[in-house]
Amino acid sequence: MRAIVLLNGEPYRGAIEDGGALVLCCDGAYDWAKGRVRIDVNLGDYDSLSYVPDPPPAQVYPSEKNYTDGELALQRAMAAGADVIEFYGGGGGREDHFLGNLHLLYAACRRGVRAVMVTNYARIFAAEGSVELCGLRGKTVSIVPFGGPAHILESGGLYYPLPDTFVYGSTRGISNVITAERAYFKTEGVVLVFVDELI
């Protein structure tokens, strides 16, 4: 099952294909998403929206809570059975929320859910194990460890060879280039993958 989560960061400028997906809209994201994408569920604490969205939320969360609206949406999507989740509107805006949104990708990855955050500049996902990047020759890709070191067991199709270990706290994996129709790597430890895709 596929789910889409709309976040209240920098409004996403591209088209969003919502066919067959459960679409969850977080709080102020409604301002940029209404009329552009079908919304099945509105949720959040509504500290960023001054009016009631349509459809009206079944529950309004307290503003003083332990989770961001994005994390609540992730939990809701996974509880509904989503195994593929796309986040839009998660970049830009407040930097602390952007970092929190990267943690949502990590949380999904650890649960075996394929999640990607699509911004106006990149596609970002967390991965562990075998990763393939197909049909992206010429794109800039950055691979960075997340949550600790990551050991690269094999790789190919990239301009700069990947190191045996990505050390947490280093920028070693920034700005590589995909040189083949099929680039790949295998990792022990979670990495974040950023593929530059300016829309």
N, CA, C and O of each residue as an XYZ file, in Angstrom:
796
protein
N       0.848     -1.193      0.000
C       0.000      0.000      0.000
C       0.886      1.247      0.000
O       1.919      1.292      0.669
N       0.466      2.246     -0.756
C       1.217      3.488     -0.883
C       0.525      4.600     -0.116
O      -0.699      4.727     -0.157
N       1.316      5.406      0.586
C       0.783      6.560      1.300
C       1.588      7.791      0.927
O       2.773      7.699      0.606
N       0.937      8.937      0.970
C       1.575     10.231      0.740
C       1.363     11.075      1.983
O       0.249     11.166      2.500
N       2.445     11.696      2.464
C       2.358     12.587      3.618
C       2.778     13.980      3.169
O       3.874     14.162      2.639
N       1.913     14.953      3.381
C       2.168     16.341      2.999
C       2.581     17.109      4.248
O       1.855     17.129      5.242
N       3.755     17.741      4.191
C       4.331     18.404      5.356
C       4.357     19.919      5.169
O       4.301     20.425      4.048
N       4.443     20.629      6.294
C       4.349     22.083      6.291
C       5.729     22.730      6.282
O       6.025     23.594      7.107
N       6.579     22.299      5.330
C       7.850     22.971      5.119
C       7.742     23.820      3.870
O       6.734     24.491      3.647
N       8.792     23.788      3.051
C       8.748     24.527      1.787
C       7.718     23.883      0.866
O       7.819     22.686      0.594
N       6.735     24.630      0.377
C       5.717     24.044     -0.500
C       6.349     23.346     -1.702
O       7.247     23.886     -2.348
N       5.870     22.149     -1.988
C       6.384     21.400     -3.123
C       5.797     21.979     -4.403
O       4.586     22.185     -4.487
N       6.647     22.249     -5.411
C       6.200     22.934     -6.622
C       5.754     21.986     -7.730
O       5.040     22.398     -8.645
N       6.163     20.729     -7.660
C       5.863     19.801     -8.738
C       4.484     19.175     -8.614
O       3.728     19.461     -7.686
N       4.179     18.310     -9.579
C       2.922     17.562     -9.554
C       3.062     16.377     -8.598
O       4.143     15.805     -8.462
N       1.978     16.020     -7.949
C       1.952     14.877     -7.043
C       0.922     13.893     -7.564
O      -0.257     14.227     -7.680
N       1.356     12.693     -7.877
C       0.464     11.651     -8.387
C      -0.140     10.920     -7.189
O       0.542     10.158     -6.504
N      -1.433     11.162     -6.948
C      -2.070     10.605     -5.750
C      -2.899      9.350     -6.023
O      -3.522      8.819     -5.103
N      -2.920      8.872     -7.251
C      -3.755      7.722     -7.585
C      -3.420      6.490     -6.752
O      -2.265      6.070     -6.693
N      -4.428      5.916     -6.111
C      -4.269      4.697     -5.343
C      -3.575      4.863     -4.008
O      -3.313      3.874     -3.323
N      -3.270      6.102     -3.620
C      -2.541      6.342     -2.370
C      -3.472      6.878     -1.290
O      -4.478      7.525     -1.582
N      -3.120      6.598     -0.041
C      -3.737      7.251      1.105
C      -2.980      8.552      1.321
O      -1.768      8.528      1.533
N      -3.675      9.696      1.272
C      -3.013     10.996      1.365
C      -3.326     11.634      2.709
O      -4.482     11.908      3.033
N      -2.259     11.867      3.495
C      -2.387     12.499      4.810
C      -1.740     13.871      4.751
O      -0.605     14.012      4.296
N      -2.458     14.875      5.209
C      -1.996     16.257      5.150
C      -1.791     16.780      6.569
O      -2.702     16.735      7.396
N      -0.588     17.276      6.839
C      -0.243     17.748      8.180
C      -0.456     19.249      8.311
O       0.236     20.042      7.673
N      -1.406     19.627      9.133
C      -1.590     20.994      9.601
C      -1.469     22.020      8.477
O      -2.266     21.990      7.539
N      -0.494     22.926      8.547
C      -0.372     24.038      7.614
C      -0.026     23.651      6.193
O      -0.080     24.499      5.303
N       0.332     22.386      5.945
C       0.565     21.945      4.567
C      -0.696     22.113      3.726
O      -0.630     22.206      2.500
N      -1.837     22.151      4.395
C      -3.107     22.314      3.679
C      -3.109     23.589      2.837
O      -3.730     23.629      1.775
N      -2.418     24.630      3.306
C      -2.388     25.898      2.573
C      -1.793     25.729      1.184
O      -2.297     26.320      0.229
N      -0.726     24.932      1.046
C      -0.117     24.778     -0.278
C      -0.671     23.593     -1.056
O      -0.557     23.552     -2.281
N      -1.274     22.623     -0.359
C      -1.703     21.388     -1.021
C      -3.151     21.405     -1.495
O      -3.494     20.689     -2.436
N      -4.000     22.200     -0.871
C      -5.423     22.171     -1.230
C      -5.609     22.515     -2.698
O      -5.009     23.457     -3.216
N      -6.445     21.740     -3.350
C      -6.715     21.957     -4.759
C      -5.665     21.392     -5.692
O      -5.879     21.354     -6.903
N      -4.532     20.952     -5.158
C      -3.451     20.405     -5.984
C      -3.353     18.895     -5.881
O      -2.857     18.232     -6.792
N      -3.830     18.351     -4.763
C      -3.731     16.921     -4.523
C      -4.935     16.508     -3.673
O      -5.384     17.255     -2.805
N      -5.442     15.318     -3.938
C      -6.562     14.824     -3.142
C      -6.077     14.593     -1.705
O      -4.992     14.050     -1.497
N      -6.868     14.997     -0.730
C      -6.505     14.808      0.677
C      -7.551     13.908      1.323
O      -8.743     14.215      1.326
N      -7.079     12.789      1.871
C      -7.979     11.855      2.545
C      -8.103     12.147      4.029
O      -9.186     12.039      4.605
N      -6.979     12.521      4.648
C      -6.955     12.737      6.097
C      -6.186     14.007      6.391
O      -5.042     14.152      5.960
N      -6.798     14.931      7.122
C      -6.094     16.071      7.683
C      -5.809     15.772      9.146
O      -6.679     15.293      9.874
N      -4.586     16.059      9.570
C      -4.251     15.786     10.971
C      -3.220     16.777     11.464
O      -2.523     17.421     10.680
N      -3.136     16.886     12.778
C      -2.150     17.763     13.396
C      -2.724     18.492     14.580
O      -3.829     18.202     15.039
N      -1.947     19.456     15.073
C      -2.400     20.250     16.221
C      -2.994     21.582     15.789
O      -3.584     22.290     16.605
N      -2.846     21.931     14.515
C      -3.404     23.138     13.908
C      -2.946     24.416     14.603
O      -3.714     25.353     14.820
N      -1.632     24.409     14.947
C      -1.023     25.653     15.417
C      -0.498     26.476     14.245
O      -0.057     27.610     14.431
N      -0.544     25.904     13.026
C      -0.049     26.605     11.839
C      -1.145     26.957     10.847
O      -0.866     27.541      9.799
N      -2.376     26.614     11.158
C      -3.492     26.879     10.238
C      -4.599     27.558     11.028
O      -4.986     27.091     12.099
N      -5.102     28.658     10.496
C      -6.057     29.471     11.260
C      -7.507     29.140     10.941
O      -8.414     29.839     11.393
N      -7.742     28.065     10.156
C      -9.107     27.703      9.804
C      -9.194     26.184      9.725
O      -8.175     25.494      9.726
N     -10.418     25.670      9.657
C     -10.630     24.219      9.623
C     -10.514     23.738      8.180
O     -11.207     24.259      7.306
N      -9.659     22.762      7.914
C      -9.496     22.266      6.542
C     -10.634     21.341      6.140
O     -11.483     20.989      6.958
N     -10.640     20.958      4.883
C     -11.639     20.036      4.355
C     -10.925     18.849      3.701
O     -10.154     19.059      2.766
N     -11.149     17.620      4.151
C     -12.106     17.231      5.183
C     -11.632     17.641      6.580
O     -10.430     17.691      6.841
N     -12.580     17.934      7.477
C     -12.184     18.340      8.829
C     -11.490     17.195      9.546
O     -11.861     16.037      9.354
N     -10.486     17.494     10.372
C      -9.772     16.430     11.082
C     -10.686     15.720     12.073
O     -11.500     16.347     12.752
N     -10.535     14.401     12.141
C     -11.318     13.624     13.110
C     -10.827     13.883     14.521
O     -11.576     13.746     15.488
N      -9.542     14.265     14.631
C      -8.953     14.536     15.941
C      -7.958     15.662     15.795
O      -7.152     15.657     14.864
N      -7.996     16.633     16.701
C      -6.997     17.685     16.748
C      -6.088     17.386     17.929
O      -6.549     17.283     19.066
N      -4.796     17.248     17.657
C      -3.845     16.896     18.704
C      -3.464     18.137     19.498
O      -3.500     19.242     18.956
N      -3.101     17.987     20.762
C      -2.639     19.154     21.533
C      -1.321     19.670     20.971
O      -0.508     18.887     20.480
N      -1.102     20.976     21.039
C       0.142     21.541     20.516
C       1.343     21.125     21.362
O       2.461     21.035     20.855
N       1.115     20.875     22.640
C       2.181     20.372     23.510
C       2.092     18.845     23.514
O       1.325     18.254     24.273
N       2.894     18.224     22.650
C       2.847     16.770     22.486
C       4.252     16.260     22.239
O       5.179     17.045     22.034
N       4.409     14.948     22.258
C       5.735     14.350     22.139
C       6.155     14.067     20.705
O       7.291     13.653     20.475
N       5.268     14.280     19.730
C       5.554     13.951     18.338
C       5.260     15.142     17.442
O       4.358     15.929     17.726
N       6.016     15.275     16.367
C       5.648     16.268     15.357
C       4.435     15.743     14.584
O       4.109     14.558     14.649
N       3.783     16.634     13.860
C       2.654     16.211     13.026
C       3.119     15.200     11.978
O       2.384     14.273     11.636
N       4.339     15.380     11.471
C       4.875     14.439     10.493
C       5.042     13.043     11.067
O       4.762     12.054     10.389
N       5.499     12.954     12.316
C       5.654     11.630     12.929
C       4.294     10.987     13.185
O       4.137      9.776     13.032
N       3.317     11.796     13.574
C       1.961     11.263     13.735
C       1.440     10.715     12.411
O       0.798      9.665     12.380
N       1.715     11.426     11.317
C       1.265     10.966      9.999
C       1.980      9.682      9.599
O       1.363      8.780      9.034
N       3.280      9.593      9.887
C       4.025      8.364      9.596
C       3.437      7.188     10.361
O       3.229      6.117      9.791
N       3.169      7.381     11.641
C       2.580      6.309     12.451
C       1.222      5.898     11.890
O       0.901      4.712     11.819
N       0.430      6.892     11.492
C      -0.904      6.629     10.952
C      -0.807      5.852      9.638
O      -1.577      4.918      9.411
N       0.137      6.235      8.774
C       0.299      5.565      7.487
C       0.734      4.113      7.688
O       0.205      3.211      7.038
N       1.692      3.888      8.582
C       2.166      2.519      8.813
C       1.079      1.673      9.462
O       0.942      0.491      9.148
N       0.305      2.269     10.362
C      -0.790      1.529     11.003
C      -1.851      1.131      9.981
O      -2.534      0.121     10.152
N      -1.988      1.927      8.916
C      -2.962      1.617      7.862
C      -2.433      0.564      6.895
O      -3.161      0.105      6.015
N      -1.162      0.180      7.056
C      -0.585     -0.865      6.223
C       0.304     -0.374      5.102
O       0.656     -1.156      4.219
N       0.682      0.899      5.106
C       1.532      1.431      4.040
C       2.921      0.820      4.116
O       3.535      0.784      5.182
N       3.413      0.340      2.977
C       4.795     -0.135      2.904
C       5.640      0.720      1.967
O       6.839      0.489      1.816
N       5.000      1.717      1.333
C       5.684      2.731      0.532
C       5.099      4.082      0.938
O       3.885      4.277      0.884
N       5.961      5.013      1.344
C       5.484      6.320      1.805
C       6.296      7.412      1.127
O       7.526      7.361      1.101
N       5.596      8.404      0.577
C       6.235      9.555     -0.051
C       5.913     10.793      0.774
O       4.751     11.070      1.071
N       6.952     11.533      1.142
C       6.785     12.786      1.866
C       7.021     13.948      0.905
O       7.995     13.944      0.152
N       6.137     14.939      0.928
C       6.290     16.155      0.136
C       6.193     17.352      1.078
O       5.458     17.315      2.064
N       6.942     18.419      0.768
C       6.899     19.617      1.607
C       7.759     19.509      2.852
O       7.583     20.282      3.793
N       8.686     18.563      2.870
C       9.492     18.345      4.079
C      10.783     19.119      4.113
O      11.453     19.140      5.145
N      11.166     19.769      3.000
C      12.412     20.527      2.981
C      12.161     21.991      3.267
O      11.017     22.437      3.353
N      13.249     22.736      3.413
C      13.129     24.178      3.631
C      12.458     24.503      4.948
O      12.294     23.632      5.802
N      12.072     25.751      5.112
C      11.411     26.149      6.355
C      12.360     26.032      7.536
O      13.522     26.430      7.448
N      11.871     25.495      8.625
C      12.682     25.375      9.831
C      13.663     24.217      9.715
O      13.272     23.091      9.409
N      14.932     24.499      9.960
C      15.959     23.481      9.822
C      15.787     22.347     10.821
O      16.105     21.200     10.509
N      15.284     22.651     12.027
C      15.084     21.578     13.003
C      14.013     20.604     12.526
O      14.118     19.401     12.765
N      12.989     21.114     11.855
C      11.952     20.228     11.322
C      12.492     19.407     10.154
O      12.126     18.243      9.994
N      13.362     20.009      9.335
C      13.965     19.244      8.243
C      14.774     18.075      8.796
O      14.677     16.958      8.288
N      15.570     18.327      9.831
C      16.330     17.233     10.448
C      15.386     16.198     11.035
O      15.629     14.998     10.910
N      14.316     16.644     11.671
C      13.319     15.702     12.188
C      12.703     14.870     11.074
O      12.447     13.680     11.259
N      12.463     15.480      9.920
C      11.883     14.740      8.794
C      12.845     13.671      8.269
O      12.407     12.610      7.825
N      14.161     13.947      8.318
C      15.138     12.914      7.960
C      15.058     11.739      8.926
O      15.235     10.587      8.532
N      14.792     12.037     10.179
C      14.615     10.961     11.164
C      13.375     10.114     10.858
O      13.346      8.925     11.177
N      12.363     10.710     10.249
C      11.191      9.931      9.843
C      11.567      8.920      8.766
O      11.063      7.797      8.766
N      12.450      9.311      7.849
C      12.930      8.373      6.834
C      13.683      7.220      7.492
O      13.525      6.062      7.105
N      14.494      7.547      8.481
C      15.248      6.526      9.222
C      14.291      5.574      9.939
O      14.465      4.356      9.891
N      13.283      6.138     10.602
C      12.319      5.314     11.342
C      11.584      4.364     10.408
O      11.373      3.197     10.736
N      11.195      4.872      9.242
C      10.502      4.021      8.272
C      11.424      2.898      7.792
O      11.009      1.743      7.700
N      12.660      3.241      7.490
C      13.638      2.251      7.020
C      13.807      1.136      8.042
O      13.840     -0.039      7.678
N      13.911      1.491      9.303
C      14.109      0.491     10.362
C      12.888     -0.411     10.530
O      12.987     -1.510     11.076
N      11.747      0.060     10.060
C      10.517     -0.746     10.109
C      10.279     -1.510      8.811
O       9.250     -2.172      8.670
N      11.205     -1.432      7.867
C      11.047     -2.141      6.602
C      10.125     -1.453      5.618
O       9.654     -2.078      4.667
N       9.860     -0.171      5.834
C       8.987      0.609      4.955
C       9.856      1.461      4.036
O      10.774      2.139      4.499
N       9.570      1.427      2.738
C      10.301      2.263      1.781
C       9.707      3.665      1.811
O       8.551      3.870      1.440
N      10.502      4.614      2.249
C      10.025      5.995      2.350
C      10.989      6.911      1.625
O      12.203      6.708      1.667
N      10.450      7.919      0.962
C      11.262      8.904      0.252
C      10.686     10.288      0.525
O       9.470     10.478      0.548
N      11.582     11.251      0.731
C      11.154     12.632      0.831
C      11.514     13.324     -0.474
O      12.678     13.357     -0.872
N      10.499     13.879     -1.139
C      10.697     14.567     -2.409
C      10.600     16.063     -2.136
O       9.556     16.566     -1.722
N      11.713     16.770     -2.377
C      11.720     18.222     -2.209
C      11.814     18.869     -3.591
O      11.800     18.182     -4.612
N      11.909     20.169     -3.607
C      12.058     20.877     -4.876
C      13.457     20.708     -5.474
O      13.720     21.164     -6.587
N      14.347     20.055     -4.735
C      15.739     19.958     -5.161
C      16.286     18.534     -5.175
O      17.297     18.275     -5.828
N      15.647     17.612     -4.475
C      16.225     16.271     -4.347
C      15.178     15.249     -3.947
O      14.094     15.578     -3.465
N      15.551     13.987     -4.168
C      14.833     12.849     -3.600
C      15.751     12.287     -2.526
O      16.932     12.048     -2.781
N      15.221     12.077     -1.333
C      16.030     11.646     -0.194
C      15.399     10.394      0.399
O      14.188     10.345      0.615
N      16.221      9.381      0.662
C      15.698      8.192      1.331
C      16.770      7.588      2.214
O      17.964      7.794      1.997
N      16.330      6.839      3.215
C      17.227      6.091      4.087
C      17.261      4.655      3.600
O      16.252      4.123      3.137
N      18.429      4.027      3.704
C      18.562      2.672      3.193
C      19.573      1.887      4.007
O      20.502      2.442      4.593
N      19.367      0.592      4.024
C      20.329     -0.343      4.598
C      20.252     -1.622      3.780
O      19.164     -2.026      3.369
N      21.379     -2.263      3.537
C      21.393     -3.450      2.704
C      21.728     -3.076      1.268
O      22.547     -2.187      1.033
N      21.106     -3.741      0.311
C      21.398     -3.524     -1.105
C      20.566     -2.374     -1.672
O      19.352     -2.319     -1.470
N      21.220     -1.465     -2.375
C      20.563     -0.291     -2.959
C      20.934     -0.210     -4.437
O      22.104     -0.351     -4.794
N      19.939      0.016     -5.298
C      20.171      0.234     -6.714
C      19.646      1.611     -7.107
O      18.576      2.031     -6.666
N      20.411      2.301     -7.936
C      20.022      3.603     -8.465
C      20.024      3.464     -9.979
O      21.079      3.522    -10.610
N      18.850      3.281    -10.560
C      18.734      2.963    -11.985
C      18.193      4.161    -12.780
O      17.325      4.895    -12.307
N      18.723      4.339    -13.989
C      18.241      5.384    -14.878
C      18.579      6.786    -14.429
O      17.872      7.731    -14.777
N      19.658      6.944    -13.655
C      20.011      8.251    -13.095
C      21.411      8.689    -13.507
O      22.030      9.504    -12.822
N      21.915      8.162    -14.613
C      23.261      8.515    -15.070
C      23.415     10.036    -15.170
O      22.556     10.718    -15.729
N      24.504     10.552    -14.630
C      24.785     11.984    -14.673
C      24.271     12.757    -13.470
O      24.638     13.917    -13.281
N      23.434     12.142    -12.661
C      22.889     12.824    -11.481
C      23.932     12.871    -10.359
O      24.753     11.966    -10.213
N      23.875     13.938     -9.583
C      24.700     14.025     -8.377
C      24.008     13.274     -7.256
O      22.809     13.440     -7.029
N      24.770     12.448     -6.556
C      24.229     11.670     -5.448
C      25.166     11.808     -4.250
O      26.388     11.749     -4.387
N      24.577     11.989     -3.095
C      25.342     12.028     -1.851
C      24.859     10.895     -0.964
O      23.659     10.655     -0.830
N      25.822     10.200     -0.359
C      25.523      9.059      0.505
C      26.215      9.316      1.835
O      27.441      9.405      1.897
N      25.431      9.436      2.892
C      26.010      9.772      4.199
C      25.460      8.823      5.261
O      24.294      8.433      5.203
N      26.297      8.452      6.230
C      25.812      7.573      7.293
C      24.815      8.307      8.179
O      24.877      9.528      8.320
N      23.912      7.566      8.764
C      22.904      8.181      9.630
C      22.683      7.284     10.835
O      22.240      6.144     10.697
N      22.991      7.798     12.005
C      22.806      7.032     13.237
C      24.040      6.274     13.680
O      24.016      5.606     14.714
N      25.119      6.365     12.917
C      26.345      5.641     13.234
C      27.113      5.357     11.965
O      26.680      5.744     10.879
N      28.262      4.675     12.083
C      29.039      4.377     10.877
C      28.298      3.407      9.968
O      27.433      2.657     10.422
N      28.640      3.425      8.682
C      28.065      2.500      7.716
C      29.208      1.846      6.951
O      30.099      2.536      6.455
N      29.189      0.540      6.855
C      30.228     -0.216      6.168
C      29.741     -0.573      4.770
O      28.676     -1.171      4.616
N      30.507     -0.213      3.764
C      30.157     -0.483      2.362
C      30.800     -1.809      1.957
O      32.023     -1.948      1.957
N      29.960     -2.766      1.616
C      30.440     -4.106      1.277
C      30.770     -4.236     -0.202
O      31.668     -4.994     -0.568
N      30.054     -3.504     -1.060
C      30.335     -3.504     -2.496
C      29.655     -2.294     -3.105
O      28.699     -1.762     -2.540
N      30.147     -1.855     -4.263
C      29.528     -0.709     -4.938
C      30.015     -0.652     -6.373
O      31.023     -1.266     -6.720
N      29.288      0.094     -7.213
C      29.677      0.278     -8.597
C      28.816      1.327     -9.266
O      27.740      1.662     -8.770
N      29.286      1.853    -10.400
C      28.512      2.819    -11.161
C      28.579      4.229    -10.628
O      27.726      5.054    -10.955
N      29.594      4.528     -9.796
C      29.758      5.850     -9.209
C      31.140      6.396     -9.564
O      32.103      5.633     -9.646
N      31.245      7.705     -9.773
C      32.510      8.312    -10.177
C      33.577      8.139     -9.106
O      34.705      7.748     -9.407
N      33.226      8.429     -7.858
C      34.179      8.261     -6.760
C      33.902      6.929     -6.072
O      32.772      6.682     -5.651
N      34.910      6.065     -5.950
C      34.693      4.800     -5.229
C      34.248      5.082     -3.788
O      34.749      6.000     -3.139
N      33.313      4.286     -3.311
C      32.864      4.471     -1.938
C      33.895      3.892     -0.978
O      34.512      2.869     -1.276
N      34.088      4.535      0.172
C      35.053      4.016      1.146
C      34.521      2.730      1.786
O      33.329      2.431      1.707
N      35.410      1.985      2.410
C      34.979      0.786      3.132
C      34.018      1.145      4.256
O      33.094      0.390      4.560
N      34.243      2.306      4.873
C      33.401      2.750      5.987
C      33.101      4.232      5.853
O      34.004      5.044      5.651
N      31.824      4.577      5.968
C      31.433      5.967      6.122
C      31.433      6.267      7.613
O      30.674      5.669      8.375
N      32.282      7.189      8.023
C      32.390      7.530      9.433
C      31.343      8.576      9.770
O      31.230      9.595      9.089
N      30.584      8.325     10.814
C      29.568      9.289     11.250
C      30.262     10.559     11.726
O      31.135     10.504     12.592
N      29.881     11.686     11.170
C      30.514     12.952     11.505
C      31.477     13.430     10.428
O      32.117     14.469     10.589
N      31.588     12.680      9.326
C      32.430     13.072      8.196
C      31.547     13.420      7.001
O      30.410     12.960      6.908
N      32.077     14.239      6.084
C      31.331     14.612      4.873
C      31.837     13.851      3.647
O      31.636     14.301      2.519
N      32.473     12.737      3.849
C      33.147     11.998      2.780
C      32.220     11.639      1.610
O      32.683     11.622      0.469
N      30.967     11.359      1.838
C      30.091     10.869      0.770
C      29.323     11.923      0.010
O      28.448     11.591     -0.789
N      29.632     13.195      0.239
C      28.897     14.283     -0.410
C      29.343     14.454     -1.869
O      30.536     14.395     -2.166
N      28.392     14.663     -2.765
C      28.626     15.046     -4.164
C      29.399     14.017     -4.978
O      30.452     14.322     -5.538
N      28.881     12.815     -5.041
C      29.366     11.824     -5.982
C      28.546     11.982     -7.262
O      27.615     12.786     -7.297
N      28.872     11.235     -8.305
C      28.135     11.311     -9.565
C      27.848      9.888    -10.042
O      28.719      9.020     -9.999
N      26.627      9.666    -10.493
C      26.241      8.362    -11.036
C      26.725      8.284    -12.476
O      26.389      9.142    -13.294
N      27.518      7.254    -12.792
C      28.144      7.156    -14.120
C      27.595      6.014    -14.963
O      28.046      5.813    -16.090
N      26.634      5.265    -14.442
C      26.106      4.110    -15.174
C      24.593      4.106    -15.098
O      24.000      4.759    -14.240
N      23.976      3.369    -15.999
C      22.519      3.239    -15.946
C      22.070      2.511    -14.694
O      20.942      2.690    -14.236
N      22.947      1.695    -14.142
C      22.663      1.010    -12.877
C      23.841      1.209    -11.933
O      24.892      0.588    -12.092
N      23.652      2.078    -10.952
C      24.628      2.215     -9.877
C      24.112      1.414     -8.690
O      22.906      1.224     -8.538
N      25.012      0.954     -7.867
C      24.579      0.112     -6.750
C      25.594      0.180     -5.615
O      26.756      0.537     -5.813
N      25.127     -0.168     -4.431
C      26.015     -0.394     -3.296
C      25.285     -1.249     -2.274
O      24.059     -1.359     -2.290
N      26.054     -1.843     -1.396
C      25.500     -2.650     -0.311
C      26.121     -2.168      0.985
O      27.342     -2.055      1.096
N      25.277     -1.884      1.964
C      25.751     -1.295      3.201
C      25.286     -2.067      4.431
O      24.176     -2.599      4.468
N      26.151     -2.117      5.426
C      25.776     -2.514      6.786
C      25.749     -1.223      7.589
O      26.779     -0.572      7.765
N      24.592     -0.861      8.067
C      24.396      0.433      8.707
C      23.556      1.311      7.801
O      23.614      1.190      6.577
N      22.788      2.180      8.394
C      21.842      3.013      7.636
C      22.565      4.210      7.023
O      23.391      4.855      7.670
N      22.239      4.490      5.775
C      22.728      5.702      5.112
C      21.541      6.509      4.612
O      20.463      5.969      4.362
N      21.755      7.798      4.471
C      20.811      8.660      3.767
C      21.358      8.888      2.360
O      22.541      9.170      2.173
N      20.472      8.759      1.378
C      20.846      8.944     -0.015
C      20.105     10.176     -0.539
O      18.881     10.263     -0.447
N      20.869     11.129     -1.090
C      20.303     12.338     -1.666
C      20.596     12.327     -3.161
O      21.759     12.333     -3.562
N      19.564     12.310     -3.982
C      19.730     12.379     -5.433
C      19.236     13.758     -5.877
O      18.057     14.076     -5.720
N      20.134     14.572     -6.429
C      19.750     15.908     -6.870
C      18.793     15.817     -8.042
O      19.115     15.215     -9.067
N      17.616     16.412     -7.895
C      16.607     16.424     -8.956
C      15.840     17.728     -8.885
O      14.699     17.759     -8.424
N      16.459     18.801     -9.340
C      15.809     20.108     -9.334
C      14.598     20.060    -10.255
O      14.706     19.655    -11.412
N      13.414     20.485     -9.724
C      12.207     20.472    -10.557
C      11.989     21.853    -11.169
O      11.025     22.056    -11.907
